[in-house]
């Protein structure tokens, strides 16, 4: 509802005194920050725009600017980004209900403590909008629309494949989509081969390959692929986390398949439907006992790294060796 209100404010130029844009999706925060700023001032007005980036300690300077009338326009805009003001008490919370009608303050924050007085004041007097990581179905629709805007056809299945390959970061999705659009621009349609040829694979896809080798007891290739990732400066702790998550997913897939719920795996585990068969095939390479052992060993390896009992590189390698046997 708050996002609908934000869109309505921008469309009708009926602005509140302050806005808080925050959450885990920087693309959306950036999009609406710029949309608000441009709706208030236009794209070229820098005279009535004041920007504070990073930790803010001088609240008085913000208040002084807010009290200054705009030049030759209706609004003065103050943009405050990643300020840390929403993590602790500060006097700006007392000023929110005193902001002049000629000033609009936009807060763009990655992290916000909803218990702070400032958050409550902004939420009461203005509008706060939280941007969470988008659902796969929403991202698929966004990608289809982006390609359609350039008159390029991409099926919903391929759009879903594209999202599963790139991940949920809209910055990365749009960056890869732009590359793919340029690649297929002449033929005006997208194939799976085009996506595979052009688009970068996310780390979780590469973990899928390691798990394939482990399940097939191909220890040499599993270790070799792991060492390749290390050579690309991937964190062994992150690799271990993804392997642990993958084993958890395989265990759940195997359980559901055993219960006769193969047709429900995609919806219950929130997996792309076209990946379900791959997960089932991988799960079939491990017994229930092996998967349980892997889950327990993953916890052991993670704790051993955190306590310094085991080197992080050796911990991951030992897990790959153990469950490739």
N, C-alpha and C positions, 0 to 999 in steps of 0.2 A: 504493500500500500504506500509506503514511504517513497519507493522508486517511482510509482505512478504520480505521486504528488510532485516529485522533483521534475519529472518530464513535463508536467502541466505548468509548473512555475516557469520553466525555460521557454516553453511554447508561447505562453500568454504574457510573458514579461511581468509576472506578478510575484515579486521576490520577497522572501523572508529576510530578516536581519542577519541571520547566520545559518551556515550549513556545515555539517560534519560528514565527510565522506571517508569511510574507513573499511578495513577488512583485508582479506587474503588475496584479492584479485586486483593487482596494481593497474592492469589495463583499464578496467572499468572505472577505477578511481580517477585515473588520468583523463579518461574520456569525459567524464562528467565535470571534472574540475575545469577543463578547457571549455566545455559547453556552457557552463555557468559564467565563466569569465567573459567569453565572447558575447553571450546574450546581454550581459551587463554593460560592457564597454565597447564591443566590436573588437575585431582582431588587431587593430593598429593603435589603440589608445594605451600608451604607457604612462601618460601623465597622471592618470587617476588610478593607477595600479601600484600597490606596494606589496612586495613579496618578502616573506621571512622563511628561510629554509634552514632546517636543523634546530638544535636545542635553543629554545627561547628563554632568556633570563630577564630581559627588559620589557616588562608588561606596560610600563608607562608610555614607551614609544609607540606601541600599538594603539593605546587609547588616544594619544595625541593625534595620530594620523586619522583615526576613526572620527574624531571630532572636527576635522578639517573639511570644509565644504568642497565638493568636486568642482572642477573647472569645465564649464561649457557642456556639461552633460548631467544626467539625472543622478548618477551613482558614483561613489568612490568604492573601489574593491580592494580588500586586503586578503591576500592569499598566504596562509600559514601552513607549511608542510613539515611533517615529521618533527614536530616541535617538542614532544615530550610533555606537553601541557596537560595531557589527559592521563598521566601516570601518577600525579601527586597534586596536593592542594596548592592553589595559587589564587591571587586576587582577581584574575580575569573573570572568574565565575560570578563575581559581584557586579561586573560591568555589562554582562550579556543583555540584561533587560533594559539597559540604558543606551544601547547602540542607536545612533540617529537614523532616521528614515532614509537619509542620503548615503548611508554606508552599508555595505554587505561584507561580512567576513566569511571566508571559505576556509575551513580546516580540512586538510587532506592528510590522514594519518594511517600508518600501517598498524599501529597498536593502540588500543584504547581500553582503559579501565572504566567500565560502565558504572562503577561505584563512586566515581569522583563527582564533586559538586559541579565542575565545569561540564561534564557530560550531561548531567541532569538538567543544568541550566540551558544548554544548547538544545537538548531534546525537547524542552518545554517551550522555549521562546522561538526556536528556529526549527530546523529539520535535520535529523541524523539518518544516514542511509548506510547500511552495512553491506558490503559487496563480498559475498562468499565465493569460493570456487564453484564455477558453474556445473550443473549436471550435464552428463554426457549428451542427453537428448537435446538440451538447449544449445550446447556447443555444435552439435551436428547441424541444427537448423541455422545457426549463425554462419557456419562454413558454406552451407548450400546457398544462402543469400549472398554471401561475399562473392562466390563464383558466378552466381546469376547476374550480379551487378556488372560483371565484365562479359556477360552473354556467353558463359562457359558452362556446360552441363557436367554435373557430378551427381551420381546416384546417391540415395540416402545410405545404402550399404557401403559405398566407397567413402562417403563423408565420415561415416562411423569408423571405418578402417583408418582413415587419415587421422582422426582424433585419437584413436587408440594407439597409433604409432607415435604421435608427437607428444601427447599428454594434455593436461587440462590448463596449462598456462596459456592465456589468450595472447600474450605477447609472442610466444613461440609459435602458436597456431597461425597467427596472422603473418608472421615473418615467413614461415614455411609455405603458407598459402600464396603469398606474393611470388615466391620463387616458382611454385608449381603453375600459377597462372601464366607467368612469362614463358614457361616451358611448353605449355599446351595451347598458347594463344592462337596459333595459326589453325589448328585442327578443331578447336572449340569444344573438346570433350576430354574427360579424364579417364584413364584406365588404372588398374592396380599397378601395372608395370611402371606407369609414369610416377606414381607415388613412391614406389620402391626405388626408382632411379634418382629421384630428385630430393626426397625429404630425409632429413637426418633421423636416425633411430634414437629413441630415448633409452636411458640406461636400463630400464625395466625390460625392454625388448631384448637387450643383450644378455640379461640374466636368464631370460627364457631359453636362449641358446645353451648357456652353461647347464641349465637344468635338463635340457634334452640330452646333452652328453652324459651327465651324471646318471640319468635314468637308463641310458643304454650301456652303462658301465664303461664308457669311453673316458677313462681317467686322464689319459694323455691330452686329449683335446679340451676337456673340461679345465684342466690346470692351465693349458696353453692359452685358452680364451681369457681366463682370469688374469694371467700375467699380461696379456695384451691390454686389458682394461687398466691395470696398474700402470703400464707404460703410458697410457693416455691420461694419467694423473687422476684417475677415479679413486675415491676414498675407500679403503678396505672396509671401514666401519659401515659405510653406506651400502657397499656390496653385500656385506653380511646381513644387514637389515632387510634388504630386498630378497635375499635368498630365504631368510626366515619367513618373510611374508608370503613368498611363493610356496614354501612347504605348507604353510597354514592353509593357503588356498587349495592346494592339491589334496590335503587331508579332507577339507570340507567338500570338495568335488567328489572325492571317492566315497565319502559317506552318503551324499545325496544320490549318487548313481546306484549305490548298493540298496538304497531305500526305494528305488524305482522312480526317482524324481529327476531324471536326466533332463526332461523338458523344462524343469523349473530352475535349473542351475543359473542361467543367465540373470533371471529376475531376482532370485534369492541372494546371489553373491554379487550382483551388480557387475556382471562381466559382459563385454561385447558379445553378442550371440555367435558371431563368426569365429570367436576364439574358444568357445566351449569345447568343441571337438578336440582342439589341441590340448586343452587342460585335461580332458578325460584320457586322452592317449598318454600324456605324461604321467597322470596319476596311476594308470595301469602298469607303469614301469616300476612302481614301488608297492610293496605290501603295506598293509595297515601298520604292522609292527615297525617297519622301516621308517614310515612317515612319523609315527609317534617318537621313535628314537631321534629323528632329525629335529623335531620340535624341541625335545629336551636338550639335545646337544647345542642347538642354536642359542638357547637361554644360557647354557653353561659357557659357551664361547663368548657371548656378549658380556657376561659378568666377569670372565677372565680378563678380557681386554680392559674393562673399566677399573678393575682392581690391580692391574699391572702384572697379573700372574702369567699372562701370555701376550706375546707380541701380536699386534693386530694383523700383520701380514700373514704370520704363521697360523693364527687362529682361523682365518678364512680358508687358507690352503688346507689345513687339517680337516676342516669340515667337508671340503670338496673331495678330498682323498677318501675319507671315511665313507661317504655316501655315494661314491662311484664304484665301490667294491661289489 
